[in-house]
Amino acid sequence: MSDIDLDHLLAEGEVDAPVFALRPDYRVLLLAVDGLVPGASDQASDTLLQAAEQAARQSLDEQPVEQLAHVAAWREAYRAFGAKPQRTRNSLEALLRRAATGMPRVNRLTDVYNAISVLHQIPLGGEDLSRYAGAPRLIRATGAEPFDTMADGATAIEHPEPGEVVWCDNAGVTCRRWNWRQAHRTQLRDDTTTALFILDALDPITDQALHTAADDLTGHLTWLGPDVQVARRLITAPTASVEGA
């Protein structure tokens, strides 16, 4: 087990007021998990991904991906801070578009949260908390914040556009364009034992649907170790509320 105080870390997490000014309907559920037994993709994670792929194909048989209610809402949110959603797709849309040919198999932690994202049609990110510097914070960037990524096989530092919505910690940006691309530094790895999962919601997704997705994710994560501990926090506008796991 790590020495990270999950409840304290979540209590210090913030969504800045300018983000809520952009989208007052935004809510985020933060899930911090410790005691995970890491590993490569396995049969259980593959089975879950197959179920997600089938669910995605059924949804897309009925309507194009950009017309799905939550995907459309995120496209509007991206346009509101100047991003072009047809070029930089939110994580949910990107996964849904890959379902026809097969979603990626990365490691079992990443596989689980990708599958839950598609099954519940909610953008969902995962971060390695052992590589975090401070608490998570969602802000509108100044443009000076560092974002470490990979370019041509080497680590490179980029910067968000001014006004872009980004997740960050004390060391820099951890995810650009709300839920588009993660930093290399905090990605889940095969040796991750302590993780932060970020579940994003806009209308028409309800708080209950957000909690249902978190419950589903928690249920699968608790199978990944005999001593898994989970803390949960829901942040909404204009004030934050804390709910126990």
C-alpha positions as CSV (number, residue, x, y, z in Angstrom):
1,M,0.0,0.0,0.0
2,S,1.1,3.6,-0.7
3,D,1.4,6.3,1.9
4,I,-0.9,8.6,0.0
5,D,-4.0,9.8,2.0
6,L,-6.7,9.3,-0.7
7,D,-9.4,11.3,1.1
8,H,-7.0,14.3,1.8
9,L,-5.8,14.3,-1.8
10,L,-9.4,14.4,-3.2
11,A,-10.4,17.1,-0.7
12,E,-7.7,19.3,-2.2
13,G,-8.8,18.7,-5.7
14,E,-10.4,21.7,-7.5
15,V,-12.3,22.8,-10.5
16,D,-11.6,26.5,-11.1
17,A,-14.5,28.9,-11.4
18,P,-13.7,29.9,-15.1
19,V,-14.4,26.2,-16.1
20,F,-17.8,26.3,-14.5
21,A,-18.4,29.6,-16.1
22,L,-17.8,27.9,-19.4
23,R,-20.0,25.0,-18.7
24,P,-22.2,25.3,-15.5
25,D,-23.5,21.8,-16.1
26,Y,-20.1,20.2,-15.7
27,R,-19.5,17.7,-13.0
28,V,-16.6,15.5,-12.2
29,L,-16.4,12.4,-10.1
30,L,-12.8,11.7,-8.8
31,L,-12.0,8.1,-7.7
32,A,-8.7,7.5,-5.9
33,V,-7.7,3.8,-5.6
34,D,-4.9,2.2,-3.7
35,G,-3.8,-1.4,-3.3
36,L,-4.1,-2.4,-6.9
37,V,-2.2,-5.4,-8.2
38,P,-0.8,-4.2,-11.5
39,G,-0.4,-6.3,-14.7
40,A,-0.5,-6.6,-18.4
41,S,-3.8,-7.0,-20.3
42,D,-5.4,-10.4,-19.3
43,Q,-8.5,-12.5,-20.2
44,A,-10.7,-10.6,-17.8
45,S,-9.9,-7.2,-19.2
46,D,-10.2,-8.5,-22.7
47,T,-13.6,-9.9,-22.1
48,L,-14.7,-6.5,-20.6
49,L,-13.4,-4.7,-23.7
50,Q,-15.2,-7.1,-26.0
51,A,-18.4,-6.3,-24.2
52,A,-17.7,-2.6,-24.6
53,E,-16.9,-3.0,-28.3
54,Q,-20.2,-4.8,-28.9
55,A,-22.2,-2.1,-27.0
56,A,-20.5,0.6,-29.0
57,R,-21.3,-1.1,-32.3
58,Q,-24.9,-1.4,-31.3
59,S,-25.1,2.3,-30.4
60,L,-23.5,3.3,-33.7
61,D,-25.8,1.1,-35.7
62,E,-28.6,3.5,-34.5
63,Q,-26.9,6.9,-35.1
64,P,-23.5,8.4,-36.0
65,V,-21.1,8.8,-33.1
66,E,-21.3,12.6,-33.3
67,Q,-25.0,12.5,-32.7
68,L,-24.8,10.5,-29.4
69,A,-26.1,12.8,-26.7
70,H,-23.0,13.0,-24.5
71,V,-20.5,13.0,-27.4
72,A,-22.5,16.0,-28.9
73,A,-22.4,17.8,-25.6
74,W,-18.6,17.4,-25.4
75,R,-18.2,18.6,-29.0
76,E,-20.0,21.8,-27.9
77,A,-17.8,22.2,-24.8
78,Y,-14.7,21.8,-27.0
79,R,-15.9,24.5,-29.4
80,A,-16.6,26.8,-26.4
81,F,-12.8,27.1,-25.5
82,G,-11.7,27.2,-29.1
83,A,-10.9,23.5,-29.9
84,K,-12.0,21.9,-33.1
85,P,-13.8,18.6,-32.1
86,Q,-13.4,17.1,-35.6
87,R,-9.7,17.3,-35.2
88,T,-9.2,16.8,-31.4
89,R,-11.8,14.3,-30.3
90,N,-12.7,13.9,-26.6
91,S,-11.6,10.5,-25.2
92,L,-15.1,9.0,-25.3
93,E,-15.6,9.8,-29.0
94,A,-12.1,8.5,-29.8
95,L,-12.8,5.2,-28.2
96,L,-16.3,4.8,-29.7
97,R,-14.8,5.4,-33.2
98,R,-12.2,2.6,-32.6
99,A,-14.8,0.0,-31.5
100,A,-15.6,-1.3,-35.0
101,T,-12.0,-2.4,-35.5
102,G,-11.1,-3.0,-31.9
103,M,-10.2,-0.9,-28.9
104,P,-6.6,-0.9,-27.8
105,R,-5.3,-3.4,-25.2
106,V,-2.8,-1.5,-23.0
107,N,-2.7,-3.0,-19.5
108,R,-5.5,-4.2,-17.3
109,L,-6.0,-0.9,-15.5
110,T,-6.3,1.0,-18.7
111,D,-8.4,-1.7,-20.4
112,V,-10.9,-1.6,-17.5
113,Y,-11.4,2.1,-17.5
114,N,-11.6,2.4,-21.3
115,A,-14.3,-0.3,-21.3
116,I,-16.3,1.4,-18.5
117,S,-16.0,4.7,-20.4
118,V,-17.6,3.1,-23.5
119,L,-20.2,1.0,-21.7
120,H,-21.5,4.1,-19.8
121,Q,-20.6,6.7,-22.6
122,I,-18.7,8.9,-20.1
123,P,-15.2,10.3,-20.7
124,L,-13.0,8.6,-18.2
125,G,-9.2,9.1,-17.6
126,G,-6.8,7.2,-15.4
127,E,-3.6,8.6,-13.8
128,D,-0.8,7.1,-11.7
129,L,-0.9,8.9,-8.4
130,S,2.6,7.9,-7.4
131,R,3.8,10.2,-10.2
132,Y,1.5,13.1,-9.2
133,A,2.8,16.3,-7.6
134,G,0.0,17.6,-5.4
135,A,-3.7,17.4,-6.0
136,P,-5.6,17.4,-9.3
137,R,-7.0,20.7,-10.6
138,L,-9.0,21.6,-13.6
139,I,-8.3,25.1,-15.0
140,R,-8.3,27.3,-18.0
141,A,-4.7,27.5,-19.0
142,T,-2.5,30.6,-19.4
143,G,-0.5,28.8,-22.1
144,A,2.7,28.7,-20.0
145,E,2.0,25.4,-18.3
146,P,4.3,22.5,-19.4
147,F,2.8,19.3,-20.9
148,D,5.1,16.4,-21.4
149,T,4.3,14.1,-24.3
150,M,6.1,11.8,-26.7
151,A,7.2,12.9,-30.2
152,D,9.2,10.6,-32.5
153,G,9.9,8.3,-29.6
154,A,11.3,11.0,-27.3
155,T,9.9,13.0,-24.5
156,A,8.9,16.5,-25.6
157,I,7.4,19.5,-23.8
158,E,4.4,21.3,-25.3
159,H,2.1,24.0,-23.9
160,P,-1.7,24.3,-24.0
161,E,-3.4,27.1,-25.8
162,P,-4.4,30.1,-23.6
163,G,-7.9,29.5,-22.4
164,E,-7.7,25.7,-23.0
165,V,-9.3,23.6,-20.3
166,V,-6.7,21.3,-18.8
167,W,-6.2,19.1,-15.8
168,C,-2.9,19.8,-14.0
169,D,-1.0,19.2,-10.8
170,N,1.9,21.2,-9.3
171,A,4.3,19.9,-11.9
172,G,2.3,20.7,-15.0
173,V,-0.5,19.7,-17.3
174,T,-1.7,16.1,-16.8
175,C,-4.4,16.1,-19.5
176,R,-5.0,18.6,-22.3
177,R,-8.3,19.8,-23.7
178,W,-10.3,18.5,-20.8
179,N,-10.2,14.8,-21.7
180,W,-8.3,14.7,-25.0
181,R,-4.6,13.6,-24.3
182,Q,-2.8,12.5,-21.2
183,A,0.7,13.5,-20.2
184,H,3.3,10.8,-20.5
185,R,4.4,11.4,-16.9
186,T,1.3,10.3,-15.1
187,Q,0.0,7.5,-17.5
188,L,-1.0,4.3,-15.9
189,R,1.7,1.6,-16.3
190,D,2.1,-2.1,-15.8
191,D,3.5,-1.4,-12.3
192,T,0.8,1.2,-11.1
193,T,-0.7,0.4,-7.7
194,T,-2.3,3.7,-6.8
195,A,-4.4,5.5,-9.4
196,L,-6.8,8.4,-9.9
197,F,-9.8,8.0,-12.2
198,I,-11.6,11.1,-13.5
199,L,-15.2,10.7,-14.7
200,D,-16.5,13.7,-16.6
201,A,-20.1,14.6,-17.2
202,L,-22.2,17.2,-19.0
203,D,-25.9,17.4,-19.5
204,P,-27.8,15.1,-20.3
205,I,-25.8,12.7,-18.1
206,T,-27.3,12.7,-14.6
207,D,-25.4,12.5,-11.3
208,Q,-26.9,9.1,-10.8
209,A,-25.5,7.9,-14.1
210,L,-22.1,9.2,-13.1
211,H,-22.3,7.3,-9.8
212,T,-23.4,4.2,-11.6
213,A,-20.4,4.3,-13.9
214,A,-18.1,4.9,-10.8
215,D,-19.8,1.9,-9.0
216,D,-19.1,-0.3,-12.1
217,L,-15.5,0.8,-12.3
218,T,-15.0,0.3,-8.5
219,G,-16.5,-3.2,-8.8
220,H,-14.0,-4.2,-11.4
221,L,-11.1,-2.6,-9.7
222,T,-11.7,-4.3,-6.4
223,W,-10.9,-7.6,-8.2
224,L,-7.4,-6.3,-8.8
225,G,-6.1,-6.9,-5.3
226,P,-7.2,-8.2,-1.9
227,D,-6.7,-4.9,-0.1
228,V,-8.0,-2.4,-2.6
229,Q,-9.1,0.9,-1.0
230,V,-11.3,3.5,-2.8
231,A,-12.1,7.1,-2.0
232,R,-14.7,9.1,-4.0
233,R,-15.5,12.8,-4.5
234,L,-18.1,14.5,-6.7
235,I,-17.4,18.1,-7.6
236,T,-20.2,20.2,-9.0
237,A,-20.9,23.9,-9.6
238,P,-21.0,26.3,-7.8
239,T,-19.8,24.4,-4.7
240,A,-18.1,21.1,-4.2
241,S,-19.7,18.2,-2.4
242,V,-17.9,15.2,-1.0
243,E,-19.4,11.8,-1.0
244,G,-17.9,8.7,0.7
245,A,-17.0,5.7,-1.4
